[in-house]
Amino acid sequence: MKRYKWLSRFFILFAVLLSDLMCAVVAYSYCNMRWCIEVQGASAPASIAFLWVIPYAIGILLCLALAIKFHRKQKEKSKETK
């Protein structure tokens, strides 16, 4: 029963860490693209850096879905033992 509680908390924590990592990666990529445009003459827009959001958002949503699943499973198990 406690296993589901810890798994739920782990996936919530992992989702938060992924969101922080996503912000750092997107910010770095955006700044790098801006520099490339101004100094090196790159032709792609700086907004292309926001494409990094897609894989991170999928990972965050999967982690949250697993956290909800384990939370519900924990509630079911606790109801069964009562």
Secondary structure, DSSP 4 states (H G I P E B T S, - for coil): -HHHHHHHHHHHHHHHHHHHHHHHHHHHHHHHHHHIIIII---S-GGGGGGGHHHHHHHHHHHHHHHHHHHHHHHHHHHHH-
